[in-house]
Amino acid sequence: MRKLINSTYLTLDGVIENPMWTAPYFDDEASAFAGEQTANADALLMGRATYEGFASAWPNMDESDPSTGAAYFNSVKKWVASRTLTNPSWRNSEVLQGDLVEAVAALKKQDGKDILQYGFGSVTTQLIAAGLVDEVRFWIHPVLVGGPSVTTPLGEYAATFELLDTRIHKSGVIIASYRPKAA
């Protein structure tokens, strides 16, 4: 069975949105870890907002430069969880049909490598509640950006995780990897 891995950038004050603040920290160590993630994944899963952000950026990047990652992101299979998006224009993208949990459970049963998901919102919380997220990786950046911290209510569902790994980069970025703890 394929693993669903969520990888999310956040600040010390808990901000996830518009991660332009990650650029100064995307050094050789961060690039190597990001490369490991993509090398182990042959598909992406995104909510509509993440899809729109990625689709507006990646197709405009130079695919001939391996350091950009554009060749991977533009060619990899992309599944989008959305009730409003019907015709995704970004190459190799498809909107999931029907119930989100059932659709992702079916994807995980297919042959293949990991499914990688960026960002943390309602899609992720629904999949955690359904027991479909195998690992979350929080890239904690040593920066405060102010504004409201992003929180996504889980409703009446709560989740407990156990630490799998911690990587501390010279830049101060900490990547904390967790898996859901069995009930």
C-alpha positions in Angstrom: 0.0 0.0 0.0 1.2 3.5 -0.9 2.0 6.0 1.9 0.4 9.4 2.0 2.9 11.9 3.3 2.1 15.5 4.2 4.9 18.0 4.1 4.1 21.5 5.4 6.2 24.6 5.9 5.4 26.8 8.9 6.8 29.7 10.9 7.6 29.8 14.6 4.3 31.6 15.1 2.3 28.9 13.2 1.8 30.6 9.9 1.5 28.3 6.9 0.0 30.5 4.2 2.0 32.2 1.4 5.4 30.6 2.4 7.5 33.2 0.6 9.5 33.4 3.9 11.0 29.9 3.1 13.3 31.2 0.3 16.2 32.3 2.4 16.2 28.9 4.2 16.1 26.7 1.1 19.8 25.8 1.1 21.6 22.6 0.1 20.3 20.7 3.1 16.7 21.7 2.4 17.1 21.0 -1.3 18.5 17.5 -0.5 15.6 16.6 1.8 13.0 18.0 -0.7 14.7 15.9 -3.4 14.4 12.8 -1.2 10.7 13.4 -0.8 10.0 13.9 -4.5 12.3 10.9 -5.4 10.1 8.7 -3.2 6.8 10.1 -4.5 5.2 9.5 -7.9 2.0 11.6 -7.2 0.8 14.7 -5.5 -2.4 15.3 -3.7 -3.6 18.9 -3.3 -6.6 20.8 -2.2 -7.9 23.5 -4.6 -6.0 26.4 -3.0 -2.7 24.6 -3.0 -3.3 23.4 -6.6 -4.1 27.0 -7.7 -0.9 28.3 -6.0 1.3 25.6 -7.5 -0.4 25.7 -11.0 0.3 29.5 -11.2 4.0 29.0 -10.4 5.5 25.7 -11.5 4.6 25.8 -15.2 6.5 29.1 -15.5 9.7 27.7 -14.2 12.6 26.4 -16.2 12.3 22.6 -16.5 15.8 22.3 -18.0 17.4 23.5 -14.7 17.3 20.5 -12.3 17.7 22.7 -9.2 14.2 24.2 -9.7 12.3 20.9 -9.4 10.0 22.2 -12.2 10.5 19.1 -14.4 9.2 16.9 -11.5 6.3 19.1 -10.4 5.1 19.7 -14.0 5.2 16.1 -15.0 4.2 14.2 -11.9 0.6 12.9 -11.5 -1.5 15.4 -9.6 -4.8 14.7 -7.9 -6.9 17.6 -6.7 -9.5 17.5 -4.0 -12.1 20.1 -5.0 -15.8 20.5 -5.4 -15.5 23.7 -7.5 -12.6 23.0 -9.8 -13.7 21.0 -12.8 -11.1 21.4 -15.6 -7.6 21.7 -14.1 -5.2 23.0 -16.8 -1.9 22.1 -15.3 -0.4 19.1 -17.1 -1.2 15.6 -15.6 -3.8 17.0 -13.2 -7.1 15.3 -12.3 -9.9 16.3 -10.0 -10.9 13.5 -7.6 -14.4 12.3 -8.1 -16.9 11.4 -5.3 -16.2 11.2 -1.6 -12.7 12.4 -0.7 -12.0 9.7 1.8 -13.1 6.9 -0.5 -11.1 8.4 -3.4 -7.9 8.7 -1.4 -8.3 5.2 0.1 -8.5 3.9 -3.5 -5.4 5.8 -4.6 -3.4 4.4 -1.7 -4.3 0.9 -2.7 -2.9 1.4 -6.2 0.6 0.3 -7.0 3.2 3.1 -6.9 5.4 5.2 -4.7 4.4 7.6 -2.0 1.7 10.3 -2.5 3.0 13.6 -1.4 0.8 16.4 -0.1 1.9 20.0 0.6 0.1 22.4 2.9 -2.2 21.7 5.8 -5.9 22.5 5.6 -9.3 20.9 5.5 -8.3 18.1 3.1 -5.5 17.0 5.4 -7.6 17.1 8.5 -10.3 15.0 6.9 -7.7 12.5 5.8 -6.1 12.4 9.3 -9.6 11.8 10.8 -10.1 8.9 8.4 -6.7 7.4 9.2 -5.3 7.9 5.7 -2.3 10.1 6.5 0.8 8.0 7.2 3.2 10.8 8.1 3.3 14.5 8.6 6.5 16.5 8.2 6.6 20.0 9.6 9.4 22.2 8.3 9.7 24.7 11.1 11.4 27.9 10.0 13.1 30.2 12.4 11.0 33.2 11.5 8.1 35.1 12.9 5.9 36.7 10.2 3.0 38.1 12.3 -0.6 37.9 11.5 -3.0 35.2 12.5 -1.7 31.7 12.9 -3.2 29.2 10.7 -5.3 26.7 12.5 -7.7 24.2 11.0 -10.3 22.9 13.4 -10.7 19.1 13.4 -14.2 19.3 14.8 -14.7 16.7 17.4 -11.8 14.6 16.1 -8.4 14.8 17.9 -5.2 13.1 16.8 -2.1 12.0 18.6 1.2 11.5 16.8 4.5 9.9 17.6 7.9 11.4 16.6 9.6 9.5 13.8 12.6 11.7 13.0 14.0 15.2 13.6 16.4 16.9 11.2 18.1 20.2 12.2 19.6 22.2 9.4 22.4 24.7 9.7 19.9 27.4 8.6 17.9 26.7 11.8 15.1 24.9 10.0 13.9 21.9 11.9 12.0 19.1 10.1 9.9 17.2 12.6 8.4 14.0 11.1 5.5 12.3 12.9 3.1 9.4 12.3 -0.4 9.0 13.7 -0.2 7.1 16.9 -2.4 4.0 17.0 -5.5 4.4 19.2 
